[in-house]
């Protein structure tokens, strides 16, 4: 399954190329998967919409919360070492709800950790991934190229797709096609996989915010009727700020000047972090949940947001998607180590094992984020005292806290070895 072909960057490889794995989507999860698979000596193709020297739109100024399991994996893949901007340490997590008296504080030291995770700016992460991708000896990068649809292939051992660039359409095929093309996945639609969508009726404003007090390692999650307000400790003395508003209010909030937005942010969050003094440009994102009915099809698999896009409350989305990618890479690695005769990375057996192994983590993470989002925005009169009592009790229940902490750090279900910090089976890739 190895390939001696050299990567062609930024030009496009041959018209009808074949690969072991073809990843559609060069964003956070797709690029991370490409790095993980390259170390196994596989012939991997990566289809990217962005041209060379340009980052995908997903690598913007939003703030990513990397759980400990995610940091372990990205460290092993050589990505963390490429980060140039300082990251922010999450040493405590403070959870409260506006108008309720209860609150919960999780402290990493109580669990024998220095931190639960780190805050990384998406653009910085994108640049680190790009630097790491440029070092891969076997990766074929198709860019800028877009996915058009599926193509017929008489050989059941392959999956063929149609892609297009400035020169027109071409056919690519692979033993395994990976849909890492986001929430509105064209690959998922082409495979005929249905997706259940739920609109939370919220718009999320994301920005960089500065307070009169520097971050002290505390990440705040402030719940409210119209959505969460989160304050995340960045590494540049700023906070990452996320503010959810009802869709009906989004236009009015977007029209606020800096002073008006800061006043709204202060009112929603309170004064725990001091007075807010400035903020950067604001980006807007809808809060929706999109769940694929299944995550595998013949010689195809969905990962990341193509498989599940969840509410950002609790910051679980990318962490969950990375565990998708690392689990897939680990299963392929296991089959490679077992012998070449089993090393079909798109076999029905492998994909069934992938789907079964990912199900518990996926189900529990989706249930957690969806449950918290719905509970927090429920305005029924009876819910207010119940929520308060729940937060109050959680702050005093070590066992329940431990379960919450384990999930927040990325340790749900059958965790991939790289996420646990274990050594890979195939060090340095296959010869």
Secondary structure as UniProt FT lines:
FT   TURN            15..16
FT   STRAND          18..24
FT   HELIX           28..38
FT   TURN            39..41
FT   STRAND          44..48
FT   TURN            52..53
FT   TURN            57..58
FT   STRAND          63..67
FT   HELIX           68..76
FT   TURN            77..78
FT   HELIX           80..82
FT   STRAND          88..90
FT   STRAND          92..97
FT   TURN            98..99
FT   STRAND          103..107
FT   HELIX           108..111
FT   STRAND          117..121
FT   HELIX           122..133
FT   TURN            134..135
FT   STRAND          140..143
FT   STRAND          146..151
FT   TURN            156..157
FT   STRAND          159..165
FT   TURN            166..167
FT   STRAND          168..179
FT   TURN            183..184
FT   HELIX           186..190
FT   TURN            191..192
FT   STRAND          195..211
FT   STRAND          218..223
FT   TURN            225..226
FT   STRAND          229..233
FT   STRAND          239..246
FT   HELIX           247..249
FT   HELIX           250..254
FT   HELIX           258..269
FT   TURN            272..273
FT   STRAND          276..279
FT   STRAND          283..292
FT   STRAND          296..297
FT   TURN            298..299
FT   STRAND          300..302
FT   HELIX           304..306
FT   STRAND          308..309
FT   TURN            313..314
FT   HELIX           317..338
FT   HELIX           340..342
FT   TURN            345..346
FT   HELIX           348..377
FT   HELIX           381..394
FT   TURN            395..396
FT   HELIX           398..408
FT   TURN            409..410
FT   HELIX           417..420
FT   TURN            427..428
//
